[in-house]
């Protein structure tokens, strides 16, 4: 039994060295990995910020388009004598005026 132990113990020590070294490396590098992951989550890259801004502008432009279509529809109803449509048209115009400053102006290409 002791002869087996003499052969198995050094063999086990050689085989476990790789595991121990890998575990030690993982333990040492873990704080760095955690910190870098936290920084990545806390910061926004320029491309992410640009995408977010573009998405917000597109949503405002879509909202403005819907309001403009509603305004045009209400204008026709108002001209036909629908008083409620005239009141609603004024509300929609106020919403359009509120959104307009936040939508970037694009010059028309000739």
C-alpha positions as CSV (number, residue, x, y, z in Angstrom):
1,X,0.0,0.0,0.0
2,X,2.8,2.4,0.8
3,X,4.5,1.6,-2.5
4,X,1.4,2.7,-4.3
5,X,1.3,5.9,-2.3
6,X,4.9,6.6,-3.2
7,X,4.1,6.5,-6.9
8,X,0.7,8.1,-6.7
9,X,1.6,11.1,-4.6
10,X,4.2,12.5,-7.0
11,X,2.0,11.8,-10.0
12,X,-0.9,13.5,-8.3
13,X,1.2,16.5,-7.4
14,X,2.4,16.9,-11.1
15,X,-1.2,16.6,-12.4
16,X,-2.6,19.1,-9.9
17,X,0.0,21.8,-10.5
18,X,-1.7,22.9,-13.6
19,X,-5.1,23.1,-11.9
20,X,-3.7,25.0,-9.0
21,X,-1.9,27.4,-11.3
22,X,-5.0,28.0,-13.3
23,X,-7.1,28.6,-10.1
24,X,-4.5,31.0,-8.8
25,X,-4.5,32.9,-12.1
26,X,-8.3,33.1,-12.1
27,X,-8.3,34.4,-8.5
28,X,-5.7,37.0,-9.3
29,X,-7.4,38.3,-12.5
30,X,-10.9,38.2,-11.2
31,X,-10.9,41.7,-9.6
32,X,-9.6,43.1,-12.9
33,X,-12.3,41.4,-14.9
34,X,-15.0,42.5,-12.5
35,X,-13.8,46.1,-12.5
36,X,-13.5,46.3,-16.3
37,X,-17.0,44.8,-16.7
38,X,-18.3,47.5,-14.3
39,X,-16.6,50.3,-16.2
40,X,-18.1,48.9,-19.5
41,X,-21.5,48.9,-18.1
42,X,-21.2,52.3,-16.5
43,X,-19.9,54.1,-19.6
44,X,-21.6,54.6,-22.9
45,X,-19.5,54.5,-26.1
46,X,-19.8,57.3,-28.6
47,X,-21.4,54.9,-31.1
48,X,-24.0,53.9,-28.5
49,X,-24.7,57.6,-27.7
50,X,-25.1,58.4,-31.4
51,X,-27.5,55.5,-31.9
52,X,-29.6,56.6,-29.0
53,X,-29.7,60.2,-30.2
54,X,-30.6,59.0,-33.7
55,X,-33.4,56.8,-32.3
56,X,-34.8,59.7,-30.2
57,X,-34.7,62.1,-33.2
58,X,-36.5,59.5,-35.4
59,X,-39.2,59.0,-32.7
60,X,-39.8,62.8,-32.5
61,X,-40.0,63.0,-36.3
62,X,-42.5,60.2,-36.4
63,X,-44.6,61.9,-33.7
64,X,-44.4,65.2,-35.6
65,X,-45.6,63.5,-38.8
66,X,-48.5,61.9,-37.0
67,X,-49.5,65.2,-35.4
68,X,-49.2,67.0,-38.8
69,X,-51.5,64.4,-40.4
70,X,-54.0,64.8,-37.6
71,X,-53.8,68.6,-37.8
72,X,-54.5,68.4,-41.6
73,X,-57.5,66.1,-41.1
74,X,-58.9,68.3,-38.3
75,X,-58.4,71.4,-40.4
76,X,-60.7,69.9,-43.1
77,X,-63.3,69.0,-40.4
78,X,-63.0,72.4,-38.9
79,X,-63.6,74.1,-42.3
80,X,-66.7,71.9,-42.6
81,X,-68.0,73.5,-39.4
82,X,-67.1,70.9,-36.7
83,X,-66.4,73.0,-33.7
84,X,-64.8,70.2,-31.7
85,X,-62.4,69.6,-34.6
86,X,-61.4,73.3,-34.4
87,X,-60.6,73.0,-30.6
88,X,-58.7,69.7,-31.1
89,X,-56.8,71.4,-34.0
90,X,-55.6,74.1,-31.6
91,X,-54.4,71.4,-29.1
92,X,-52.6,69.6,-31.9
93,X,-51.0,72.8,-33.1
94,X,-49.7,73.4,-29.5
95,X,-48.1,69.9,-29.5
96,X,-46.5,70.5,-32.9
97,X,-45.1,73.8,-31.7
98,X,-43.7,72.1,-28.6
99,X,-42.0,69.3,-30.6
100,X,-40.6,71.4,-33.5
101,X,-37.6,72.9,-31.6
102,X,-36.3,69.4,-30.7
103,X,-36.4,68.2,-34.3
104,X,-33.2,69.1,-36.3
105,X,-33.7,71.1,-39.4
106,X,-32.5,69.5,-42.6
107,X,-32.0,71.8,-45.6
108,X,-33.5,70.5,-48.8
109,X,-31.1,69.4,-51.4
110,X,-31.4,71.2,-54.8
